[in-house]
Amino acid sequence: MAKWLLKSEPDVWGWDAQVAKGDAGEEWNGVRNYQARNNMRTMAVGDLGFFYHSRSGLEIVGIVEVCATSHPDSTTDDERWDCVDIKAVRPFVQPVTLAQIKTDPRLENMALVKSSRLSVQPVTEAEWDIVCALGKTKP
């Protein structure tokens, strides 16, 4: 099972909105970056991801699960763009900030640090465990 980090601006689509969708989940749509799209195309049902509040907050606030594999993004007629569906699994007990991640030498190679603008990015198993521990949250 692969691990991911998915970014959203909390004033556009935040953790509470994701939780409100329940087990049905919601499309992770609107992504218009080829690398992020390609990452979604490799996702499998059951893959887990960090839900990251970008722009304001700048913190990981929860864990989501992929509940539908890549399919056409309903927000466009352009065939190039796909999305997956995700559902909320659990919130972080303590959000993990970008500042914490950047100052932890164990996370210096994390995509969030190296490719900070990428909206859908892979997370290694080691990074997953470290971030969950920082957030006092079950991996």
Secondary structure, DSSP 4 states (H G I P E B T S, - for coil): --EEEEEE-TTTS-HHHHHHTGGG-EE------HHHHHHHHT--TT-EEEEEETTTT-EEEEEEEEEEEEEE-TT-S-TT-EEEEEEEEEEEEEEEEHHHHHH-GGGTT-HHHHSTT-SEEEE-HHHHHHHHHHTT---
